[in-house]
Amino acid sequence: MNYKEYLKTLIGRRGTLDMPKNGPHYTLHFNESDSRHKNAHLVDVDDNFVVIHHDVYGILRIPLSSLW
């Protein structure tokens, strides 16, 4: 299973999204123990983009190459 297929299994799950500070990469975390910081959920994964609904920023389309 590649990373894109793995992300498709996580559609609908809530987690945290770390925004890039000094680079182009975002990080998704789904196995965090502190549920107060669940600020995003995965909406869709296609060939080039991951669609995430963030509680503060709304819908984000992140290039798959920018997601770690």
Chimera marker file (.cmm) of the C-alpha trace (Angstrom):
<marker_set name="trace">
<marker id="1" x="0.000" y="0.000" z="0.000" r="1" g="1" b="0" radius="0.5"/>
<marker id="2" x="1.425" y="3.380" z="-0.954" r="1" g="1" b="0" radius="0.5"/>
<marker id="3" x="0.959" y="6.615" z="0.999" r="1" g="1" b="0" radius="0.5"/>
<marker id="4" x="-1.939" y="7.863" z="-1.153" r="1" g="1" b="0" radius="0.5"/>
<marker id="5" x="-3.854" y="4.599" z="-0.643" r="1" g="1" b="0" radius="0.5"/>
<marker id="6" x="-3.157" y="4.784" z="3.090" r="1" g="1" b="0" radius="0.5"/>
<marker id="7" x="-4.543" y="8.338" z="3.240" r="1" g="1" b="0" radius="0.5"/>
<marker id="8" x="-7.729" y="7.153" z="1.515" r="1" g="1" b="0" radius="0.5"/>
<marker id="9" x="-8.321" y="4.763" z="4.426" r="1" g="1" b="0" radius="0.5"/>
<marker id="10" x="-8.264" y="7.781" z="6.774" r="1" g="1" b="0" radius="0.5"/>
<marker id="11" x="-10.989" y="9.796" z="5.011" r="1" g="1" b="0" radius="0.5"/>
<marker id="12" x="-13.440" y="11.101" z="7.593" r="1" g="1" b="0" radius="0.5"/>
<marker id="13" x="-11.094" y="10.740" z="10.558" r="1" g="1" b="0" radius="0.5"/>
<marker id="14" x="-10.235" y="13.736" z="12.701" r="1" g="1" b="0" radius="0.5"/>
<marker id="15" x="-6.690" y="14.639" z="13.595" r="1" g="1" b="0" radius="0.5"/>
<marker id="16" x="-4.279" y="17.516" z="13.751" r="1" g="1" b="0" radius="0.5"/>
<marker id="17" x="-2.653" y="19.360" z="10.893" r="1" g="1" b="0" radius="0.5"/>
<marker id="18" x="0.718" y="20.989" z="11.467" r="1" g="1" b="0" radius="0.5"/>
<marker id="19" x="1.198" y="23.950" z="9.151" r="1" g="1" b="0" radius="0.5"/>
<marker id="20" x="4.618" y="24.549" z="7.600" r="1" g="1" b="0" radius="0.5"/>
<marker id="21" x="6.757" y="27.128" z="9.347" r="1" g="1" b="0" radius="0.5"/>
<marker id="22" x="9.990" y="27.143" z="7.343" r="1" g="1" b="0" radius="0.5"/>
<marker id="23" x="9.198" y="24.905" z="4.432" r="1" g="1" b="0" radius="0.5"/>
<marker id="24" x="6.508" y="23.628" z="2.113" r="1" g="1" b="0" radius="0.5"/>
<marker id="25" x="5.496" y="20.523" z="4.095" r="1" g="1" b="0" radius="0.5"/>
<marker id="26" x="2.369" y="19.842" z="6.144" r="1" g="1" b="0" radius="0.5"/>
<marker id="27" x="2.072" y="16.995" z="8.657" r="1" g="1" b="0" radius="0.5"/>
<marker id="28" x="-1.105" y="15.097" z="9.550" r="1" g="1" b="0" radius="0.5"/>
<marker id="29" x="-1.393" y="13.298" z="12.890" r="1" g="1" b="0" radius="0.5"/>
<marker id="30" x="-4.297" y="10.937" z="13.569" r="1" g="1" b="0" radius="0.5"/>
<marker id="31" x="-3.117" y="9.030" z="16.643" r="1" g="1" b="0" radius="0.5"/>
<marker id="32" x="-2.771" y="11.876" z="19.115" r="1" g="1" b="0" radius="0.5"/>
<marker id="33" x="-3.880" y="11.158" z="22.670" r="1" g="1" b="0" radius="0.5"/>
<marker id="34" x="-5.052" y="14.721" z="23.406" r="1" g="1" b="0" radius="0.5"/>
<marker id="35" x="-8.438" y="14.985" z="21.708" r="1" g="1" b="0" radius="0.5"/>
<marker id="36" x="-8.800" y="18.719" z="22.495" r="1" g="1" b="0" radius="0.5"/>
<marker id="37" x="-6.447" y="19.509" z="19.604" r="1" g="1" b="0" radius="0.5"/>
<marker id="38" x="-8.325" y="17.669" z="16.860" r="1" g="1" b="0" radius="0.5"/>
<marker id="39" x="-8.486" y="20.530" z="14.397" r="1" g="1" b="0" radius="0.5"/>
<marker id="40" x="-8.837" y="18.898" z="10.988" r="1" g="1" b="0" radius="0.5"/>
<marker id="41" x="-10.389" y="15.976" z="9.190" r="1" g="1" b="0" radius="0.5"/>
<marker id="42" x="-9.548" y="14.377" z="5.896" r="1" g="1" b="0" radius="0.5"/>
<marker id="43" x="-12.262" y="14.919" z="3.278" r="1" g="1" b="0" radius="0.5"/>
<marker id="44" x="-10.840" y="13.535" z="0.021" r="1" g="1" b="0" radius="0.5"/>
<marker id="45" x="-7.684" y="12.249" z="-1.650" r="1" g="1" b="0" radius="0.5"/>
<marker id="46" x="-7.175" y="12.400" z="-5.406" r="1" g="1" b="0" radius="0.5"/>
<marker id="47" x="-4.166" y="11.985" z="-7.685" r="1" g="1" b="0" radius="0.5"/>
<marker id="48" x="-2.510" y="15.305" z="-6.862" r="1" g="1" b="0" radius="0.5"/>
<marker id="49" x="-4.256" y="16.840" z="-3.841" r="1" g="1" b="0" radius="0.5"/>
<marker id="50" x="-5.489" y="16.043" z="-0.358" r="1" g="1" b="0" radius="0.5"/>
<marker id="51" x="-8.609" y="17.923" z="0.741" r="1" g="1" b="0" radius="0.5"/>
<marker id="52" x="-8.783" y="18.714" z="4.444" r="1" g="1" b="0" radius="0.5"/>
<marker id="53" x="-11.407" y="20.604" z="6.406" r="1" g="1" b="0" radius="0.5"/>
<marker id="54" x="-9.621" y="22.617" z="9.085" r="1" g="1" b="0" radius="0.5"/>
<marker id="55" x="-11.603" y="24.064" z="12.000" r="1" g="1" b="0" radius="0.5"/>
<marker id="56" x="-9.960" y="27.488" z="11.630" r="1" g="1" b="0" radius="0.5"/>
<marker id="57" x="-8.935" y="27.752" z="7.963" r="1" g="1" b="0" radius="0.5"/>
<marker id="58" x="-11.841" y="25.904" z="6.333" r="1" g="1" b="0" radius="0.5"/>
<marker id="59" x="-11.274" y="23.710" z="3.286" r="1" g="1" b="0" radius="0.5"/>
<marker id="60" x="-7.614" y="23.302" z="2.314" r="1" g="1" b="0" radius="0.5"/>
<marker id="61" x="-6.371" y="21.640" z="-0.871" r="1" g="1" b="0" radius="0.5"/>
<marker id="62" x="-2.844" y="20.538" z="-0.129" r="1" g="1" b="0" radius="0.5"/>
<marker id="63" x="-0.625" y="19.077" z="-2.865" r="1" g="1" b="0" radius="0.5"/>
<marker id="64" x="0.111" y="15.444" z="-2.092" r="1" g="1" b="0" radius="0.5"/>
<marker id="65" x="3.816" y="16.177" z="-2.515" r="1" g="1" b="0" radius="0.5"/>
<marker id="66" x="3.650" y="18.717" z="0.365" r="1" g="1" b="0" radius="0.5"/>
<marker id="67" x="2.188" y="16.290" z="2.893" r="1" g="1" b="0" radius="0.5"/>
<marker id="68" x="4.361" y="14.247" z="5.245" r="1" g="1" b="0" radius="0.5"/>
<link id1="1" id2="2" r="1" g="1" b="0" radius="0.2"/>
<link id1="2" id2="3" r="1" g="1" b="0" radius="0.2"/>
<link id1="3" id2="4" r="1" g="1" b="0" radius="0.2"/>
<link id1="4" id2="5" r="1" g="1" b="0" radius="0.2"/>
<link id1="5" id2="6" r="1" g="1" b="0" radius="0.2"/>
<link id1="6" id2="7" r="1" g="1" b="0" radius="0.2"/>
<link id1="7" id2="8" r="1" g="1" b="0" radius="0.2"/>
<link id1="8" id2="9" r="1" g="1" b="0" radius="0.2"/>
<link id1="9" id2="10" r="1" g="1" b="0" radius="0.2"/>
<link id1="10" id2="11" r="1" g="1" b="0" radius="0.2"/>
<link id1="11" id2="12" r="1" g="1" b="0" radius="0.2"/>
<link id1="12" id2="13" r="1" g="1" b="0" radius="0.2"/>
<link id1="13" id2="14" r="1" g="1" b="0" radius="0.2"/>
<link id1="14" id2="15" r="1" g="1" b="0" radius="0.2"/>
<link id1="15" id2="16" r="1" g="1" b="0" radius="0.2"/>
<link id1="16" id2="17" r="1" g="1" b="0" radius="0.2"/>
<link id1="17" id2="18" r="1" g="1" b="0" radius="0.2"/>
<link id1="18" id2="19" r="1" g="1" b="0" radius="0.2"/>
<link id1="19" id2="20" r="1" g="1" b="0" radius="0.2"/>
<link id1="20" id2="21" r="1" g="1" b="0" radius="0.2"/>
<link id1="21" id2="22" r="1" g="1" b="0" radius="0.2"/>
<link id1="22" id2="23" r="1" g="1" b="0" radius="0.2"/>
<link id1="23" id2="24" r="1" g="1" b="0" radius="0.2"/>
<link id1="24" id2="25" r="1" g="1" b="0" radius="0.2"/>
<link id1="25" id2="26" r="1" g="1" b="0" radius="0.2"/>
<link id1="26" id2="27" r="1" g="1" b="0" radius="0.2"/>
<link id1="27" id2="28" r="1" g="1" b="0" radius="0.2"/>
<link id1="28" id2="29" r="1" g="1" b="0" radius="0.2"/>
<link id1="29" id2="30" r="1" g="1" b="0" radius="0.2"/>
<link id1="30" id2="31" r="1" g="1" b="0" radius="0.2"/>
<link id1="31" id2="32" r="1" g="1" b="0" radius="0.2"/>
<link id1="32" id2="33" r="1" g="1" b="0" radius="0.2"/>
<link id1="33" id2="34" r="1" g="1" b="0" radius="0.2"/>
<link id1="34" id2="35" r="1" g="1" b="0" radius="0.2"/>
<link id1="35" id2="36" r="1" g="1" b="0" radius="0.2"/>
<link id1="36" id2="37" r="1" g="1" b="0" radius="0.2"/>
<link id1="37" id2="38" r="1" g="1" b="0" radius="0.2"/>
<link id1="38" id2="39" r="1" g="1" b="0" radius="0.2"/>
<link id1="39" id2="40" r="1" g="1" b="0" radius="0.2"/>
<link id1="40" id2="41" r="1" g="1" b="0" radius="0.2"/>
<link id1="41" id2="42" r="1" g="1" b="0" radius="0.2"/>
<link id1="42" id2="43" r="1" g="1" b="0" radius="0.2"/>
<link id1="43" id2="44" r="1" g="1" b="0" radius="0.2"/>
<link id1="44" id2="45" r="1" g="1" b="0" radius="0.2"/>
<link id1="45" id2="46" r="1" g="1" b="0" radius="0.2"/>
<link id1="46" id2="47" r="1" g="1" b="0" radius="0.2"/>
<link id1="47" id2="48" r="1" g="1" b="0" radius="0.2"/>
<link id1="48" id2="49" r="1" g="1" b="0" radius="0.2"/>
<link id1="49" id2="50" r="1" g="1" b="0" radius="0.2"/>
<link id1="50" id2="51" r="1" g="1" b="0" radius="0.2"/>
<link id1="51" id2="52" r="1" g="1" b="0" radius="0.2"/>
<link id1="52" id2="53" r="1" g="1" b="0" radius="0.2"/>
<link id1="53" id2="54" r="1" g="1" b="0" radius="0.2"/>
<link id1="54" id2="55" r="1" g="1" b="0" radius="0.2"/>
<link id1="55" id2="56" r="1" g="1" b="0" radius="0.2"/>
<link id1="56" id2="57" r="1" g="1" b="0" radius="0.2"/>
<link id1="57" id2="58" r="1" g="1" b="0" radius="0.2"/>
<link id1="58" id2="59" r="1" g="1" b="0" radius="0.2"/>
<link id1="59" id2="60" r="1" g="1" b="0" radius="0.2"/>
<link id1="60" id2="61" r="1" g="1" b="0" radius="0.2"/>
<link id1="61" id2="62" r="1" g="1" b="0" radius="0.2"/>
<link id1="62" id2="63" r="1" g="1" b="0" radius="0.2"/>
<link id1="63" id2="64" r="1" g="1" b="0" radius="0.2"/>
<link id1="64" id2="65" r="1" g="1" b="0" radius="0.2"/>
<link id1="65" id2="66" r="1" g="1" b="0" radius="0.2"/>
<link id1="66" id2="67" r="1" g="1" b="0" radius="0.2"/>
<link id1="67" id2="68" r="1" g="1" b="0" radius="0.2"/>
</marker_set>
